[in-house]
Amino acid sequence: LIKVSFTIETESGLVERQIGEFYLTEIKLDRNNKTTAVKAVDKMAFLNDQFKSTISYPALGKNIVQEIVNDCNLRVNNNLNISNLPSFDKKLEKVSYREMLGYLAQTVGAFVVFNNRGELEFRKLIRTEKRISKSAYLLKGLEVDEVEFRINGISVDLKDDKEKKILVMGSPLGTQV
């Protein structure tokens, strides 16, 4: 286990921030060039084993998360709110721990990550009004003369044998995806 961090100098002094906790998977020493190259992964890489639940179903989502945390010896973020997870009527078969955590997070509109302290976290997207202007682009292959735009809505065509449905989200005016 390695903990990766960086230090930046600010007006008030040096500030250290941890990037995350990683596990080494490969080390290459080059004694001629006096360099060492490493490959590392976070705890998510170790959650690919098949999830075999031992609790009885129907089960609350929070009990399923607790079972995974205990089985995989995971640390959990104190802010992980799993009380609003729905219940599951039957056990999902042939899924990994990673997939099951992903499914559970999706039921509350979130995704699964290990934060910079190596703790399991369900993270939700936060709506923002930030805009990226032309001046924010670095001259490294990105087009700087792009026109700033905002997506106003999304529409999806659903076709089946009998009928065609169009689902629309957002405004029908302006840029659409």
C-alpha positions as CSV (number, residue, x, y, z in Angstrom):
1,L,0.0,0.0,0.0
2,I,1.3,3.4,-1.0
3,K,-0.2,6.7,-0.1
4,V,0.4,9.3,-2.8
5,S,0.3,13.0,-2.0
6,F,1.6,16.3,-3.3
7,T,2.7,19.5,-1.6
8,I,2.1,23.0,-2.9
9,E,3.4,26.3,-1.7
10,T,0.8,28.9,-0.8
11,E,1.0,32.3,0.7
12,S,0.5,30.8,4.1
13,G,3.1,28.1,3.7
14,L,3.3,24.5,2.4
15,V,0.1,22.5,2.1
16,E,0.1,18.8,1.6
17,R,-2.9,17.0,0.0
18,Q,-3.3,13.2,-0.3
19,I,-4.3,12.0,-3.8
20,G,-5.2,8.5,-2.8
21,E,-4.1,5.0,-1.6
22,F,-2.8,2.6,-4.2
23,Y,-1.5,-0.9,-4.4
24,L,1.6,-1.7,-6.4
25,T,1.2,-4.2,-9.2
26,E,4.5,-3.8,-11.0
27,I,7.9,-2.3,-10.3
28,K,10.6,-1.8,-13.0
29,L,14.0,-0.8,-11.8
30,D,16.4,0.7,-14.4
31,R,19.7,0.9,-12.7
32,N,21.5,2.3,-15.8
33,N,19.2,5.4,-16.0
34,K,18.7,5.5,-12.3
35,T,14.9,5.4,-12.6
36,T,12.1,3.3,-11.2
37,A,8.7,2.9,-12.9
38,V,5.7,1.6,-11.0
39,K,2.2,0.6,-11.8
40,A,-0.5,0.9,-9.1
41,V,-4.2,0.4,-8.8
42,D,-6.7,1.5,-6.1
43,K,-8.9,-0.9,-4.1
44,M,-11.5,-1.1,-6.9
45,A,-9.2,-3.5,-8.8
46,F,-9.6,-6.1,-6.0
47,L,-13.4,-6.1,-6.1
48,N,-13.7,-8.2,-9.3
49,D,-14.4,-11.5,-7.4
50,Q,-17.9,-12.9,-7.7
51,F,-20.3,-11.5,-5.1
52,K,-22.0,-14.4,-3.3
53,S,-24.4,-13.0,-0.8
54,T,-25.1,-14.9,2.4
55,I,-27.9,-12.7,3.7
56,S,-31.6,-13.6,3.2
57,Y,-33.6,-11.8,0.6
58,P,-35.6,-9.6,0.3
59,A,-32.8,-7.5,1.7
60,L,-32.3,-3.8,2.3
61,G,-29.7,-2.1,0.2
62,K,-27.8,-0.9,3.2
63,N,-27.4,-4.5,4.5
64,I,-26.0,-5.5,1.1
65,V,-23.5,-2.7,1.2
66,Q,-22.5,-3.7,4.8
67,E,-22.1,-7.3,3.7
68,I,-19.7,-6.2,0.9
69,V,-17.8,-3.9,3.2
70,N,-17.3,-6.7,5.7
71,D,-16.4,-9.4,3.0
72,C,-13.8,-7.1,1.3
73,N,-12.5,-5.4,4.4
74,L,-13.3,-1.9,3.1
75,R,-13.1,1.4,4.9
76,V,-16.2,3.5,4.5
77,N,-16.5,7.3,4.3
78,N,-18.4,8.7,7.3
79,N,-20.7,10.6,5.0
80,L,-21.7,7.5,3.0
81,N,-25.5,7.7,3.3
82,I,-26.9,4.3,2.5
83,S,-30.1,4.6,4.5
84,N,-32.1,5.6,1.4
85,L,-31.0,2.6,-0.7
86,P,-34.0,0.5,-1.9
87,S,-34.6,-3.1,-1.0
88,F,-33.8,-6.0,-3.3
89,D,-36.4,-8.7,-3.7
90,K,-34.0,-11.4,-4.9
91,K,-30.2,-11.9,-4.9
92,L,-28.4,-10.9,-8.1
93,E,-26.4,-13.8,-9.6
94,K,-23.1,-13.7,-11.4
95,V,-22.1,-10.2,-10.5
96,S,-18.8,-9.0,-9.0
97,Y,-18.5,-7.0,-5.8
98,R,-17.6,-4.0,-8.0
99,E,-20.7,-4.5,-10.2
100,M,-23.0,-4.9,-7.2
101,L,-21.7,-1.7,-5.6
102,G,-22.2,0.1,-8.9
103,Y,-25.8,-1.1,-9.1
104,L,-26.5,0.0,-5.5
105,A,-25.0,3.4,-6.2
106,Q,-27.0,3.8,-9.4
107,T,-30.3,3.3,-7.5
108,V,-29.6,6.7,-5.8
109,G,-28.1,8.4,-8.8
110,A,-24.5,8.1,-7.7
111,F,-21.3,6.2,-8.7
112,V,-18.8,4.3,-6.6
113,V,-15.2,5.6,-5.9
114,F,-12.5,5.3,-3.4
115,N,-11.8,8.8,-2.2
116,N,-8.3,10.3,-1.5
117,R,-8.2,8.6,1.9
118,G,-9.0,5.1,0.4
119,E,-12.6,5.1,1.8
120,L,-15.6,3.7,-0.1
121,E,-17.8,6.5,-1.3
122,F,-21.0,6.9,-3.3
123,R,-20.5,10.2,-5.2
124,K,-23.3,12.2,-6.9
125,L,-22.8,14.7,-9.7
126,I,-23.3,18.3,-8.6
127,R,-25.0,20.7,-11.0
128,T,-22.8,23.7,-11.6
129,E,-23.1,26.9,-13.6
130,K,-19.3,26.9,-14.4
131,R,-18.5,27.6,-18.1
132,I,-15.3,26.8,-19.9
133,S,-14.3,29.8,-22.0
134,K,-11.8,29.9,-24.8
135,S,-9.2,31.4,-22.5
136,A,-9.2,28.3,-20.3
137,Y,-7.9,26.0,-23.0
138,L,-4.3,25.0,-23.0
139,L,-2.6,25.0,-26.4
140,K,-2.0,21.3,-26.4
141,G,-4.1,20.1,-29.3
142,L,-7.5,21.6,-28.3
143,E,-9.2,24.0,-30.7
144,V,-9.1,27.5,-29.1
145,D,-11.5,29.0,-31.6
146,E,-14.5,26.8,-30.5
147,V,-17.7,28.5,-29.8
148,E,-18.9,28.3,-26.3
149,F,-22.2,26.4,-26.0
150,R,-24.5,24.8,-23.5
151,I,-26.6,21.7,-24.1
152,N,-30.2,22.5,-23.5
153,G,-31.8,19.1,-23.8
154,I,-31.6,15.5,-24.7
155,S,-34.0,13.5,-26.8
156,V,-34.1,9.7,-27.4
157,D,-36.0,7.8,-30.1
158,L,-37.4,4.5,-28.8
159,K,-38.7,2.2,-31.5
160,D,-40.4,-1.1,-31.0
161,D,-42.5,-3.3,-33.3
162,K,-45.8,-1.4,-32.7
163,E,-44.9,2.3,-32.0
164,K,-42.3,4.9,-31.9
165,K,-41.7,6.9,-28.7
166,I,-39.6,10.0,-28.2
167,L,-38.4,10.8,-24.7
168,V,-37.4,14.4,-24.1
169,M,-35.5,15.9,-21.2
170,G,-34.8,19.6,-20.8
171,S,-35.7,22.3,-23.2
172,P,-36.7,21.4,-26.8
173,L,-35.1,24.7,-27.9
174,G,-31.4,25.2,-28.5
175,T,-28.6,22.6,-28.6
176,Q,-29.9,19.1,-28.3
177,V,-28.1,15.7,-27.9
